[in-house]
Amino acid sequence: MKLRKSRILFTVAILSMVTVGSYNYAMSNHTDRIEYRKEVQQGETVWDICSEIATDKEDLNRLVWQTLRDNHIKDPNNVQAGMLLIINVEKAKK
């Protein structure tokens, strides 16, 4: 009987934590993002394109890394003219 009671209490505790965690996640402020779409021109690199878009407040290395990841580019030296890159940056806070 005591084992059953502890299992029930454990289950209720886990369900409570999941519920509270889900609520907090749903109510949290997600960062607003701006999506840029840029067609690669002859001779351009991902670094060149990201440096045109990035502000002084952004880490350019991280933006380039994220752009490569978002666009599934494994080799940054293999970017061809005509490719469409999607670059996501954080919206400026007011």
PDB file of N, CA, C and O in Angstrom:
ATOM      1  N   MET A   1       0.827  -1.201   0.000  1.00  0.00           N
ATOM      2  CA  MET A   1       0.000   0.000   0.000  1.00  0.00           C
ATOM      3  C   MET A   1       0.869   1.262   0.000  1.00  0.00           C
ATOM      4  O   MET A   1       0.592   2.227  -0.713  1.00  0.00           O
ATOM      5  N   LYS A   2       1.933   1.229   0.822  1.00  0.00           N
ATOM      6  CA  LYS A   2       2.818   2.378   0.911  1.00  0.00           C
ATOM      7  C   LYS A   2       3.547   2.607  -0.422  1.00  0.00           C
ATOM      8  O   LYS A   2       3.754   3.752  -0.824  1.00  0.00           O
ATOM      9  N   LEU A   3       3.936   1.518  -1.107  1.00  0.00           N
ATOM     10  CA  LEU A   3       4.611   1.616  -2.399  1.00  0.00           C
ATOM     11  C   LEU A   3       3.685   2.226  -3.443  1.00  0.00           C
ATOM     12  O   LEU A   3       4.107   3.047  -4.258  1.00  0.00           O
ATOM     13  N   ARG A   4       2.438   1.823  -3.410  1.00  0.00           N
ATOM     14  CA  ARG A   4       1.466   2.350  -4.371  1.00  0.00           C
ATOM     15  C   ARG A   4       1.264   3.856  -4.153  1.00  0.00           C
ATOM     16  O   ARG A   4       1.189   4.627  -5.110  1.00  0.00           O
ATOM     17  N   LYS A   5       1.179   4.255  -2.892  1.00  0.00           N
ATOM     18  CA  LYS A   5       1.000   5.668  -2.565  1.00  0.00           C
ATOM     19  C   LYS A   5       2.198   6.485  -3.046  1.00  0.00           C
ATOM     20  O   LYS A   5       2.017   7.577  -3.585  1.00  0.00           O
ATOM     21  N   SER A   6       3.434   5.967  -2.859  1.00  0.00           N
ATOM     22  CA  SER A   6       4.604   6.698  -3.330  1.00  0.00           C
ATOM     23  C   SER A   6       4.651   6.784  -4.845  1.00  0.00           C
ATOM     24  O   SER A   6       5.088   7.803  -5.380  1.00  0.00           O
ATOM     25  N   ARG A   7       4.221   5.760  -5.547  1.00  0.00           N
ATOM     26  CA  ARG A   7       4.181   5.804  -7.012  1.00  0.00           C
ATOM     27  C   ARG A   7       3.172   6.844  -7.495  1.00  0.00           C
ATOM     28  O   ARG A   7       3.432   7.578  -8.449  1.00  0.00           O
ATOM     29  N   ILE A   8       2.032   6.898  -6.834  1.00  0.00           N
ATOM     30  CA  ILE A   8       1.015   7.884  -7.209  1.00  0.00           C
ATOM     31  C   ILE A   8       1.550   9.295  -6.970  1.00  0.00           C
ATOM     32  O   ILE A   8       1.399  10.165  -7.828  1.00  0.00           O
ATOM     33  N   LEU A   9       2.169   9.528  -5.821  1.00  0.00           N
ATOM     34  CA  LEU A   9       2.739  10.843  -5.522  1.00  0.00           C
ATOM     35  C   LEU A   9       3.845  11.213  -6.517  1.00  0.00           C
ATOM     36  O   LEU A   9       3.937  12.359  -6.955  1.00  0.00           O
ATOM     37  N   PHE A  10       4.671  10.242  -6.864  1.00  0.00           N
ATOM     38  CA  PHE A  10       5.734  10.473  -7.844  1.00  0.00           C
ATOM     39  C   PHE A  10       5.137  10.857  -9.196  1.00  0.00           C
ATOM     40  O   PHE A  10       5.608  11.798  -9.834  1.00  0.00           O
ATOM     41  N   THR A  11       4.111  10.144  -9.637  1.00  0.00           N
ATOM     42  CA  THR A  11       3.450  10.423 -10.916  1.00  0.00           C
ATOM     43  C   THR A  11       2.815  11.806 -10.907  1.00  0.00           C
ATOM     44  O   THR A  11       2.935  12.549 -11.881  1.00  0.00           O
ATOM     45  N   VAL A  12       2.144  12.156  -9.823  1.00  0.00           N
ATOM     46  CA  VAL A  12       1.522  13.475  -9.708  1.00  0.00           C
ATOM     47  C   VAL A  12       2.597  14.567  -9.740  1.00  0.00           C
ATOM     48  O   VAL A  12       2.402  15.605 -10.373  1.00  0.00           O
ATOM     49  N   ALA A  13       3.713  14.345  -9.069  1.00  0.00           N
ATOM     50  CA  ALA A  13       4.797  15.331  -9.057  1.00  0.00           C
ATOM     51  C   ALA A  13       5.369  15.528 -10.463  1.00  0.00           C
ATOM     52  O   ALA A  13       5.605  16.660 -10.883  1.00  0.00           O
ATOM     53  N   ILE A  14       5.588  14.446 -11.178  1.00  0.00           N
ATOM     54  CA  ILE A  14       6.121  14.534 -12.545  1.00  0.00           C
ATOM     55  C   ILE A  14       5.137  15.259 -13.448  1.00  0.00           C
ATOM     56  O   ILE A  14       5.535  16.140 -14.210  1.00  0.00           O
ATOM     57  N   LEU A  15       3.862  14.906 -13.378  1.00  0.00           N
ATOM     58  CA  LEU A  15       2.848  15.563 -14.203  1.00  0.00           C
ATOM     59  C   LEU A  15       2.758  17.054 -13.881  1.00  0.00           C
ATOM     60  O   LEU A  15       2.573  17.877 -14.778  1.00  0.00           O
ATOM     61  N   SER A  16       2.889  17.395 -12.615  1.00  0.00           N
ATOM     62  CA  SER A  16       2.858  18.807 -12.218  1.00  0.00           C
ATOM     63  C   SER A  16       4.037  19.563 -12.808  1.00  0.00           C
ATOM     64  O   SER A  16       3.875  20.674 -13.312  1.00  0.00           O
ATOM     65  N   MET A  17       5.225  18.968 -12.749  1.00  0.00           N
ATOM     66  CA  MET A  17       6.408  19.625 -13.308  1.00  0.00           C
ATOM     67  C   MET A  17       6.283  19.797 -14.820  1.00  0.00           C
ATOM     68  O   MET A  17       6.653  20.842 -15.355  1.00  0.00           O
ATOM     69  N   VAL A  18       5.772  18.795 -15.503  1.00  0.00           N
ATOM     70  CA  VAL A  18       5.592  18.884 -16.951  1.00  0.00           C
ATOM     71  C   VAL A  18       4.582  19.976 -17.283  1.00  0.00           C
ATOM     72  O   VAL A  18       4.791  20.750 -18.218  1.00  0.00           O
ATOM     73  N   THR A  19       3.496  20.045 -16.530  1.00  0.00           N
ATOM     74  CA  THR A  19       2.472  21.059 -16.770  1.00  0.00           C
ATOM     75  C   THR A  19       3.028  22.465 -16.550  1.00  0.00           C
ATOM     76  O   THR A  19       2.822  23.348 -17.382  1.00  0.00           O
ATOM     77  N   VAL A  20       3.719  22.674 -15.454  1.00  0.00           N
ATOM     78  CA  VAL A  20       4.293  23.990 -15.152  1.00  0.00           C
ATOM     79  C   VAL A  20       5.349  24.358 -16.196  1.00  0.00           C
ATOM     80  O   VAL A  20       5.399  25.500 -16.651  1.00  0.00           O
ATOM     81  N   GLY A  21       6.187  23.401 -16.574  1.00  0.00           N
ATOM     82  CA  GLY A  21       7.208  23.657 -17.590  1.00  0.00           C
ATOM     83  C   GLY A  21       6.595  24.016 -18.928  1.00  0.00           C
ATOM     84  O   GLY A  21       7.068  24.931 -19.602  1.00  0.00           O
ATOM     85  N   SER A  22       5.550  23.308 -19.318  1.00  0.00           N
ATOM     86  CA  SER A  22       4.874  23.594 -20.589  1.00  0.00           C
ATOM     87  C   SER A  22       4.239  24.977 -20.564  1.00  0.00           C
ATOM     88  O   SER A  22       4.308  25.712 -21.550  1.00  0.00           O
ATOM     89  N   TYR A  23       3.632  25.329 -19.460  1.00  0.00           N
ATOM     90  CA  TYR A  23       3.005  26.643 -19.324  1.00  0.00           C
ATOM     91  C   TYR A  23       4.061  27.746 -19.426  1.00  0.00           C
ATOM     92  O   TYR A  23       3.870  28.730 -20.140  1.00  0.00           O
ATOM     93  N   ASN A  24       5.171  27.579 -18.712  1.00  0.00           N
ATOM     94  CA  ASN A  24       6.237  28.587 -18.750  1.00  0.00           C
ATOM     95  C   ASN A  24       6.810  28.736 -20.155  1.00  0.00           C
ATOM     96  O   ASN A  24       7.088  29.851 -20.596  1.00  0.00           O
ATOM     97  N   TYR A  25       6.985  27.635 -20.850  1.00  0.00           N
ATOM     98  CA  TYR A  25       7.503  27.688 -22.224  1.00  0.00           C
ATOM     99  C   TYR A  25       6.522  28.424 -23.127  1.00  0.00           C
ATOM    100  O   TYR A  25       6.929  29.256 -23.938  1.00  0.00           O
ATOM    101  N   ALA A  26       5.242  28.125 -22.992  1.00  0.00           N
ATOM    102  CA  ALA A  26       4.226  28.752 -23.840  1.00  0.00           C
ATOM    103  C   ALA A  26       4.131  30.255 -23.572  1.00  0.00           C
ATOM    104  O   ALA A  26       3.844  31.026 -24.487  1.00  0.00           O
ATOM    105  N   MET A  27       4.365  30.672 -22.349  1.00  0.00           N
ATOM    106  CA  MET A  27       4.225  32.077 -21.992  1.00  0.00           C
ATOM    107  C   MET A  27       5.524  32.875 -22.137  1.00  0.00           C
ATOM    108  O   MET A  27       5.515  34.099 -22.000  1.00  0.00           O
ATOM    109  N   SER A  28       6.633  32.198 -22.409  1.00  0.00           N
ATOM    110  CA  SER A  28       7.907  32.916 -22.512  1.00  0.00           C
ATOM    111  C   SER A  28       7.946  33.756 -23.776  1.00  0.00           C
ATOM    112  O   SER A  28       7.282  33.452 -24.767  1.00  0.00           O
ATOM    113  N   ASN A  29       8.728  34.809 -23.723  1.00  0.00           N
ATOM    114  CA  ASN A  29       8.872  35.691 -24.880  1.00  0.00           C
ATOM    115  C   ASN A  29       9.892  35.091 -25.827  1.00  0.00           C
ATOM    116  O   ASN A  29      11.078  35.009 -25.505  1.00  0.00           O
ATOM    117  N   HIS A  30       9.433  34.675 -26.985  1.00  0.00           N
ATOM    118  CA  HIS A  30      10.343  34.150 -27.985  1.00  0.00           C
ATOM    119  C   HIS A  30      10.954  35.329 -28.735  1.00  0.00           C
ATOM    120  O   HIS A  30      10.296  36.343 -28.969  1.00  0.00           O
ATOM    121  N   THR A  31      12.189  35.182 -29.099  1.00  0.00           N
ATOM    122  CA  THR A  31      12.872  36.237 -29.830  1.00  0.00           C
ATOM    123  C   THR A  31      12.262  36.371 -31.212  1.00  0.00           C
ATOM    124  O   THR A  31      12.100  35.389 -31.935  1.00  0.00           O
ATOM    125  N   ASP A  32      11.927  37.606 -31.566  1.00  0.00           N
ATOM    126  CA  ASP A  32      11.424  37.850 -32.913  1.00  0.00           C
ATOM    127  C   ASP A  32      12.589  37.783 -33.882  1.00  0.00           C
ATOM    128  O   ASP A  32      13.676  38.291 -33.603  1.00  0.00           O
ATOM    129  N   ARG A  33      12.355  37.159 -35.013  1.00  0.00           N
ATOM    130  CA  ARG A  33      13.390  36.996 -36.022  1.00  0.00           C
ATOM    131  C   ARG A  33      12.966  37.678 -37.315  1.00  0.00           C
ATOM    132  O   ARG A  33      11.778  37.771 -37.622  1.00  0.00           O
ATOM    133  N   ILE A  34      13.935  38.144 -38.052  1.00  0.00           N
ATOM    134  CA  ILE A  34      13.706  38.685 -39.389  1.00  0.00           C
ATOM    135  C   ILE A  34      14.411  37.744 -40.357  1.00  0.00           C
ATOM    136  O   ILE A  34      15.568  37.378 -40.154  1.00  0.00           O
ATOM    137  N   GLU A  35      13.705  37.361 -41.403  1.00  0.00           N
ATOM    138  CA  GLU A  35      14.283  36.450 -42.387  1.00  0.00           C
ATOM    139  C   GLU A  35      14.638  37.224 -43.656  1.00  0.00           C
ATOM    140  O   GLU A  35      13.783  37.866 -44.265  1.00  0.00           O
ATOM    141  N   TYR A  36      15.893  37.154 -44.038  1.00  0.00           N
ATOM    142  CA  TYR A  36      16.354  37.746 -45.291  1.00  0.00           C
ATOM    143  C   TYR A  36      16.591  36.621 -46.290  1.00  0.00           C
ATOM    144  O   TYR A  36      17.065  35.544 -45.927  1.00  0.00           O
ATOM    145  N   ARG A  37      16.261  36.879 -47.542  1.00  0.00           N
ATOM    146  CA  ARG A  37      16.552  35.937 -48.626  1.00  0.00           C
ATOM    147  C   ARG A  37      17.469  36.650 -49.601  1.00  0.00           C
ATOM    148  O   ARG A  37      17.153  37.736 -50.087  1.00  0.00           O
ATOM    149  N   LYS A  38      18.593  36.038 -49.881  1.00  0.00           N
ATOM    150  CA  LYS A  38      19.602  36.677 -50.735  1.00  0.00           C
ATOM    151  C   LYS A  38      20.119  35.677 -51.747  1.00  0.00           C
ATOM    152  O   LYS A  38      20.533  34.573 -51.392  1.00  0.00           O
ATOM    153  N   GLU A  39      20.092  36.071 -53.014  1.00  0.00           N
ATOM    154  CA  GLU A  39      20.664  35.233 -54.069  1.00  0.00           C
ATOM    155  C   GLU A  39      22.160  35.522 -54.151  1.00  0.00           C
ATOM    156  O   GLU A  39      22.579  36.677 -54.241  1.00  0.00           O
ATOM    157  N   VAL A  40      22.949  34.465 -54.120  1.00  0.00           N
ATOM    158  CA  VAL A  40      24.401  34.601 -54.167  1.00  0.00           C
ATOM    159  C   VAL A  40      24.815  35.065 -55.561  1.00  0.00           C
ATOM    160  O   VAL A  40      24.399  34.495 -56.570  1.00  0.00           O
ATOM    161  N   GLN A  41      25.638  36.105 -55.596  1.00  0.00           N
ATOM    162  CA  GLN A  41      26.181  36.622 -56.857  1.00  0.00           C
ATOM    163  C   GLN A  41      27.583  36.038 -57.070  1.00  0.00           C
ATOM    164  O   GLN A  41      28.219  35.557 -56.133  1.00  0.00           O
ATOM    165  N   GLN A  42      28.037  36.091 -58.298  1.00  0.00           N
ATOM    166  CA  GLN A  42      29.368  35.578 -58.632  1.00  0.00           C
ATOM    167  C   GLN A  42      30.429  36.220 -57.741  1.00  0.00           C
ATOM    168  O   GLN A  42      30.496  37.444 -57.637  1.00  0.00           O
ATOM    169  N   GLY A  43      31.252  35.404 -57.105  1.00  0.00           N
ATOM    170  CA  GLY A  43      32.348  35.892 -56.275  1.00  0.00           C
ATOM    171  C   GLY A  43      31.977  36.189 -54.832  1.00  0.00           C
ATOM    172  O   GLY A  43      32.862  36.485 -54.029  1.00  0.00           O
ATOM    173  N   GLU A  44      30.696  36.121 -54.472  1.00  0.00           N
ATOM    174  CA  GLU A  44      30.278  36.392 -53.090  1.00  0.00           C
ATOM    175  C   GLU A  44      30.473  35.159 -52.219  1.00  0.00           C
ATOM    176  O   GLU A  44      30.378  34.024 -52.685  1.00  0.00           O
ATOM    177  N   THR A  45      30.745  35.407 -50.960  1.00  0.00           N
ATOM    178  CA  THR A  45      30.835  34.329 -49.978  1.00  0.00           C
ATOM    179  C   THR A  45      29.715  34.510 -48.959  1.00  0.00           C
ATOM    180  O   THR A  45      29.080  35.563 -48.893  1.00  0.00           O
ATOM    181  N   VAL A  46      29.485  33.477 -48.175  1.00  0.00           N
ATOM    182  CA  VAL A  46      28.481  33.568 -47.109  1.00  0.00           C
ATOM    183  C   VAL A  46      28.883  34.680 -46.143  1.00  0.00           C
ATOM    184  O   VAL A  46      28.029  35.420 -45.655  1.00  0.00           O
ATOM    185  N   TRP A  47      30.162  34.794 -45.871  1.00  0.00           N
ATOM    186  CA  TRP A  47      30.668  35.842 -44.984  1.00  0.00           C
ATOM    187  C   TRP A  47      30.323  37.228 -45.530  1.00  0.00           C
ATOM    188  O   TRP A  47      29.871  38.097 -44.785  1.00  0.00           O
ATOM    189  N   ASP A  48      30.537  37.434 -46.842  1.00  0.00           N
ATOM    190  CA  ASP A  48      30.225  38.729 -47.467  1.00  0.00           C
ATOM    191  C   ASP A  48      28.749  39.076 -47.294  1.00  0.00           C
ATOM    192  O   ASP A  48      28.398  40.195 -46.918  1.00  0.00           O
ATOM    193  N   ILE A  49      27.898  38.100 -47.573  1.00  0.00           N
ATOM    194  CA  ILE A  49      26.450  38.327 -47.513  1.00  0.00           C
ATOM    195  C   ILE A  49      26.011  38.620 -46.081  1.00  0.00           C
ATOM    196  O   ILE A  49      25.241  39.550 -45.840  1.00  0.00           O
ATOM    197  N   CYS A  50      26.503  37.826 -45.135  1.00  0.00           N
ATOM    198  CA  CYS A  50      26.125  38.034 -43.732  1.00  0.00           C
ATOM    199  C   CYS A  50      26.647  39.369 -43.209  1.00  0.00           C
ATOM    200  O   CYS A  50      25.985  40.014 -42.396  1.00  0.00           O
ATOM    201  N   SER A  51      27.822  39.789 -43.666  1.00  0.00           N
ATOM    202  CA  SER A  51      28.367  41.064 -43.180  1.00  0.00           C
ATOM    203  C   SER A  51      27.560  42.256 -43.692  1.00  0.00           C
ATOM    204  O   SER A  51      27.573  43.320 -43.073  1.00  0.00           O
ATOM    205  N   GLU A  52      26.859  42.091 -44.814  1.00  0.00           N
ATOM    206  CA  GLU A  52      25.980  43.156 -45.311  1.00  0.00           C
ATOM    207  C   GLU A  52      24.733  43.297 -44.438  1.00  0.00           C
ATOM    208  O   GLU A  52      24.185  44.390 -44.296  1.00  0.00           O
ATOM    209  N   ILE A  53      24.295  42.188 -43.862  1.00  0.00           N
ATOM    210  CA  ILE A  53      23.036  42.152 -43.116  1.00  0.00           C
ATOM    211  C   ILE A  53      23.246  42.402 -41.623  1.00  0.00           C
ATOM    212  O   ILE A  53      22.406  43.022 -40.971  1.00  0.00           O
ATOM    213  N   ALA A  54      24.364  41.920 -41.083  1.00  0.00           N
ATOM    214  CA  ALA A  54      24.604  41.983 -39.638  1.00  0.00           C
ATOM    215  C   ALA A  54      24.749  43.421 -39.152  1.00  0.00           C
ATOM    216  O   ALA A  54      25.257  44.294 -39.855  1.00  0.00           O
ATOM    217  N   THR A  55      24.288  43.633 -37.933  1.00  0.00           N
ATOM    218  CA  THR A  55      24.490  44.927 -37.278  1.00  0.00           C
ATOM    219  C   THR A  55      25.722  44.832 -36.382  1.00  0.00           C
ATOM    220  O   THR A  55      26.309  43.761 -36.231  1.00  0.00           O
ATOM    221  N   ASP A  56      26.104  45.955 -35.796  1.00  0.00           N
ATOM    222  CA  ASP A  56      27.260  45.969 -34.897  1.00  0.00           C
ATOM    223  C   ASP A  56      27.021  45.132 -33.645  1.00  0.00           C
ATOM    224  O   ASP A  56      27.972  44.694 -32.998  1.00  0.00           O
ATOM    225  N   LYS A  57      25.762  44.912 -33.306  1.00  0.00           N
ATOM    226  CA  LYS A  57      25.429  44.191 -32.078  1.00  0.00           C
ATOM    227  C   LYS A  57      25.450  42.677 -32.263  1.00  0.00           C
ATOM    228  O   LYS A  57      25.349  41.933 -31.287  1.00  0.00           O
ATOM    229  N   GLU A  58      25.581  42.216 -33.500  1.00  0.00           N
ATOM    230  CA  GLU A  58      25.548  40.781 -33.752  1.00  0.00           C
ATOM    231  C   GLU A  58      26.954  40.219 -33.918  1.00  0.00           C
ATOM    232  O   GLU A  58      27.864  40.896 -34.396  1.00  0.00           O
ATOM    233  N   ASP A  59      27.103  38.977 -33.514  1.00  0.00           N
ATOM    234  CA  ASP A  59      28.357  38.261 -33.683  1.00  0.00           C
ATOM    235  C   ASP A  59      28.374  37.699 -35.103  1.00  0.00           C
ATOM    236  O   ASP A  59      27.627  36.773 -35.417  1.00  0.00           O
ATOM    237  N   LEU A  60      29.220  38.255 -35.949  1.00  0.00           N
ATOM    238  CA  LEU A  60      29.251  37.858 -37.358  1.00  0.00           C
ATOM    239  C   LEU A  60      29.637  36.389 -37.522  1.00  0.00           C
ATOM    240  O   LEU A  60      29.093  35.698 -38.383  1.00  0.00           O
ATOM    241  N   ASN A  61      30.572  35.911 -36.703  1.00  0.00           N
ATOM    242  CA  ASN A  61      30.950  34.494 -36.780  1.00  0.00           C
ATOM    243  C   ASN A  61      29.747  33.597 -36.530  1.00  0.00           C
ATOM    244  O   ASN A  61      29.528  32.621 -37.247  1.00  0.00           O
ATOM    245  N   ARG A  62      28.973  33.936 -35.511  1.00  0.00           N
ATOM    246  CA  ARG A  62      27.795  33.133 -35.174  1.00  0.00           C
ATOM    247  C   ARG A  62      26.740  33.220 -36.278  1.00  0.00           C
ATOM    248  O   ARG A  62      26.105  32.218 -36.606  1.00  0.00           O
ATOM    249  N   LEU A  63      26.549  34.403 -36.848  1.00  0.00           N
ATOM    250  CA  LEU A  63      25.570  34.568 -37.917  1.00  0.00           C
ATOM    251  C   LEU A  63      25.956  33.735 -39.139  1.00  0.00           C
ATOM    252  O   LEU A  63      25.096  33.104 -39.756  1.00  0.00           O
ATOM    253  N   VAL A  64      27.238  33.729 -39.490  1.00  0.00           N
ATOM    254  CA  VAL A  64      27.701  32.916 -40.620  1.00  0.00           C
ATOM    255  C   VAL A  64      27.483  31.441 -40.318  1.00  0.00           C
ATOM    256  O   VAL A  64      26.980  30.701 -41.163  1.00  0.00           O
ATOM    257  N   TRP A  65      27.859  31.008 -39.113  1.00  0.00           N
ATOM    258  CA  TRP A  65      27.679  29.610 -38.719  1.00  0.00           C
ATOM    259  C   TRP A  65      26.201  29.221 -38.794  1.00  0.00           C
ATOM    260  O   TRP A  65      25.859  28.168 -39.330  1.00  0.00           O
ATOM    261  N   GLN A  66      25.326  30.080 -38.252  1.00  0.00           N
ATOM    262  CA  GLN A  66      23.889  29.798 -38.251  1.00  0.00           C
ATOM    263  C   GLN A  66      23.344  29.758 -39.680  1.00  0.00           C
ATOM    264  O   GLN A  66      22.497  28.919 -39.989  1.00  0.00           O
ATOM    265  N   THR A  67      23.810  30.637 -40.541  1.00  0.00           N
ATOM    266  CA  THR A  67      23.365  30.663 -41.938  1.00  0.00           C
ATOM    267  C   THR A  67      23.781  29.384 -42.656  1.00  0.00           C
ATOM    268  O   THR A  67      22.991  28.799 -43.398  1.00  0.00           O
ATOM    269  N   LEU A  68      25.021  28.952 -42.435  1.00  0.00           N
ATOM    270  CA  LEU A  68      25.472  27.691 -43.035  1.00  0.00           C
ATOM    271  C   LEU A  68      24.605  26.536 -42.551  1.00  0.00           C
ATOM    272  O   LEU A  68      24.210  25.673 -43.335  1.00  0.00           O
ATOM    273  N   ARG A  69      24.315  26.526 -41.265  1.00  0.00           N
ATOM    274  CA  ARG A  69      23.497  25.459 -40.677  1.00  0.00           C
ATOM    275  C   ARG A  69      22.065  25.501 -41.211  1.00  0.00           C
ATOM    276  O   ARG A  69      21.517  24.471 -41.603  1.00  0.00           O
ATOM    277  N   ASP A  70      21.460  26.689 -41.228  1.00  0.00           N
ATOM    278  CA  ASP A  70      20.071  26.829 -41.681  1.00  0.00           C
ATOM    279  C   ASP A  70      19.897  26.438 -43.142  1.00  0.00           C
ATOM    280  O   ASP A  70      18.839  25.947 -43.537  1.00  0.00           O
ATOM    281  N   ASN A  71      20.936  26.657 -43.943  1.00  0.00           N
ATOM    282  CA  ASN A  71      20.857  26.380 -45.374  1.00  0.00           C
ATOM    283  C   ASN A  71      21.479  25.033 -45.745  1.00  0.00           C
ATOM    284  O   ASN A  71      21.636  24.717 -46.925  1.00  0.00           O
ATOM    285  N   HIS A  72      21.829  24.248 -44.735  1.00  0.00           N
ATOM    286  CA  HIS A  72      22.384  22.897 -44.931  1.00  0.00           C
ATOM    287  C   HIS A  72      23.625  22.925 -45.825  1.00  0.00           C
ATOM    288  O   HIS A  72      23.782  22.081 -46.707  1.00  0.00           O
ATOM    289  N   ILE A  73      24.494  23.895 -45.590  1.00  0.00           N
ATOM    290  CA  ILE A  73      25.734  24.014 -46.358  1.00  0.00           C
ATOM    291  C   ILE A  73      26.859  23.427 -45.514  1.00  0.00           C
ATOM    292  O   ILE A  73      27.201  23.961 -44.459  1.00  0.00           O
ATOM    293  N   LYS A  74      27.427  22.329 -45.987  1.00  0.00           N
ATOM    294  CA  LYS A  74      28.503  21.674 -45.245  1.00  0.00           C
ATOM    295  C   LYS A  74      29.869  22.276 -45.586  1.00  0.00           C
ATOM    296  O   LYS A  74      30.753  22.338 -44.731  1.00  0.00           O
ATOM    297  N   ASP A  75      30.038  22.715 -46.823  1.00  0.00           N
ATOM    298  CA  ASP A  75      31.305  23.289 -47.268  1.00  0.00           C
ATOM    299  C   ASP A  75      31.077  24.735 -47.717  1.00  0.00           C
ATOM    300  O   ASP A  75      30.533  24.962 -48.798  1.00  0.00           O
ATOM    301  N   PRO A  76      31.484  25.717 -46.903  1.00  0.00           N
ATOM    302  CA  PRO A  76      31.240  27.115 -47.261  1.00  0.00           C
ATOM    303  C   PRO A  76      31.971  27.553 -48.531  1.00  0.00           C
ATOM    304  O   PRO A  76      31.624  28.574 -49.125  1.00  0.00           O
ATOM    305  N   ASN A  77      32.974  26.791 -48.948  1.00  0.00           N
ATOM    306  CA  ASN A  77      33.693  27.115 -50.182  1.00  0.00           C
ATOM    307  C   ASN A  77      32.947  26.639 -51.419  1.00  0.00           C
ATOM    308  O   ASN A  77      33.367  26.909 -52.544  1.00  0.00           O
ATOM    309  N   ASN A  78      31.850  25.936 -51.213  1.00  0.00           N
ATOM    310  CA  ASN A  78      31.097  25.364 -52.326  1.00  0.00           C
ATOM    311  C   ASN A  78      29.795  26.126 -52.577  1.00  0.00           C
ATOM    312  O   ASN A  78      28.835  25.550 -53.088  1.00  0.00           O
ATOM    313  N   VAL A  79      29.751  27.399 -52.227  1.00  0.00           N
ATOM    314  CA  VAL A  79      28.560  28.217 -52.463  1.00  0.00           C
ATOM    315  C   VAL A  79      28.633  28.727 -53.898  1.00  0.00           C
ATOM    316  O   VAL A  79      29.624  29.336 -54.301  1.00  0.00           O
ATOM    317  N   GLN A  80      27.583  28.475 -54.658  1.00  0.00           N
ATOM    318  CA  GLN A  80      27.568  28.813 -56.082  1.00  0.00           C
ATOM    319  C   GLN A  80      26.692  30.033 -56.348  1.00  0.00           C
ATOM    320  O   GLN A  80      25.722  30.284 -55.633  1.00  0.00           O
ATOM    321  N   ALA A  81      27.047  30.780 -57.377  1.00  0.00           N
ATOM    322  CA  ALA A  81      26.219  31.911 -57.807  1.00  0.00           C
ATOM    323  C   ALA A  81      24.839  31.379 -58.182  1.00  0.00           C
ATOM    324  O   ALA A  81      24.715  30.337 -58.825  1.00  0.00           O
ATOM    325  N   GLY A  82      23.811  32.108 -57.771  1.00  0.00           N
ATOM    326  CA  GLY A  82      22.435  31.701 -58.055  1.00  0.00           C
ATOM    327  C   GLY A  82      21.763  30.983 -56.896  1.00  0.00           C
ATOM    328  O   GLY A  82      20.540  30.849 -56.879  1.00  0.00           O
ATOM    329  N   MET A  83      22.556  30.514 -55.916  1.00  0.00           N
ATOM    330  CA  MET A  83      21.962  29.867 -54.740  1.00  0.00           C
ATOM    331  C   MET A  83      21.175  30.898 -53.945  1.00  0.00           C
ATOM    332  O   MET A  83      21.563  32.064 -53.870  1.00  0.00           O
ATOM    333  N   LEU A  84      20.075  30.467 -53.357  1.00  0.00           N
ATOM    334  CA  LEU A  84      19.280  31.344 -52.502  1.00  0.00           C
ATOM    335  C   LEU A  84      19.615  31.032 -51.054  1.00  0.00           C
ATOM    336  O   LEU A  84      19.407  29.913 -50.588  1.00  0.00           O
ATOM    337  N   LEU A  85      20.133  32.023 -50.348  1.00  0.00           N
ATOM    338  CA  LEU A  85      20.454  31.858 -48.931  1.00  0.00           C
ATOM    339  C   LEU A  85      19.370  32.502 -48.091  1.00  0.00           C
ATOM    340  O   LEU A  85      18.855  33.570 -48.424  1.00  0.00           O
ATOM    341  N   ILE A  86      19.032  31.842 -47.001  1.00  0.00           N
ATOM    342  CA  ILE A  86      18.098  32.399 -46.028  1.00  0.00           C
ATOM    343  C   ILE A  86      18.915  32.753 -44.795  1.00  0.00           C
ATOM    344  O   ILE A  86      19.580  31.899 -44.209  1.00  0.00           O
ATOM    345  N   ILE A  87      18.858  34.018 -44.410  1.00  0.00           N
ATOM    346  CA  ILE A  87      19.610  34.509 -43.263  1.00  0.00           C
ATOM    347  C   ILE A  87      18.615  35.026 -42.235  1.00  0.00           C
ATOM    348  O   ILE A  87      17.828  35.928 -42.521  1.00  0.00           O
ATOM    349  N   ASN A  88      18.653  34.447 -41.030  1.00  0.00           N
ATOM    350  CA  ASN A  88      17.755  34.845 -39.947  1.00  0.00           C
ATOM    351  C   ASN A  88      18.532  35.657 -38.919  1.00  0.00           C
ATOM    352  O   ASN A  88      19.564  35.214 -38.414  1.00  0.00           O
ATOM    353  N   VAL A  89      18.027  36.851 -38.613  1.00  0.00           N
ATOM    354  CA  VAL A  89      18.650  37.701 -37.597  1.00  0.00           C
ATOM    355  C   VAL A  89      17.593  38.103 -36.576  1.00  0.00           C
ATOM    356  O   VAL A  89      16.395  38.096 -36.857  1.00  0.00           O
ATOM    357  N   GLU A  90      18.067  38.452 -35.385  1.00  0.00           N
ATOM    358  CA  GLU A  90      17.140  38.900 -34.345  1.00  0.00           C
ATOM    359  C   GLU A  90      16.634  40.291 -34.671  1.00  0.00           C
ATOM    360  O   GLU A  90      17.378  41.151 -35.141  1.00  0.00           O
ATOM    361  N   LYS A  91      15.353  40.489 -34.409  1.00  0.00           N
ATOM    362  CA  LYS A  91      14.749  41.807 -34.593  1.00  0.00           C
ATOM    363  C   LYS A  91      15.271  42.727 -33.495  1.00  0.00           C
ATOM    364  O   LYS A  91      15.402  42.315 -32.343  1.00  0.00           O
ATOM    365  N   ALA A  92      15.563  43.954 -33.852  1.00  0.00           N
ATOM    366  CA  ALA A  92      16.066  44.922 -32.878  1.00  0.00           C
ATOM    367  C   ALA A  92      15.020  45.171 -31.803  1.00  0.00           C
ATOM    368  O   ALA A  92      13.831  45.310 -32.093  1.00  0.00           O
ATOM    369  N   LYS A  93      15.482  45.225 -30.553  1.00  0.00           N
ATOM    370  CA  LYS A  93      14.571  45.486 -29.435  1.00  0.00           C
ATOM    371  C   LYS A  93      14.358  46.972 -29.304  1.00  0.00           C
ATOM    372  O   LYS A  93      15.281  47.763 -29.496  1.00  0.00           O
ATOM    373  N   LYS A  94      13.128  47.355 -28.973  1.00  0.00           N
ATOM    374  CA  LYS A  94      12.788  48.781 -28.848  1.00  0.00           C
ATOM    375  C   LYS A  94      13.086  49.288 -27.465  1.00  0.00           C
ATOM    376  O   LYS A  94      12.863  50.464 -27.177  1.00  0.00           O
TER     377      LYS A  94
END
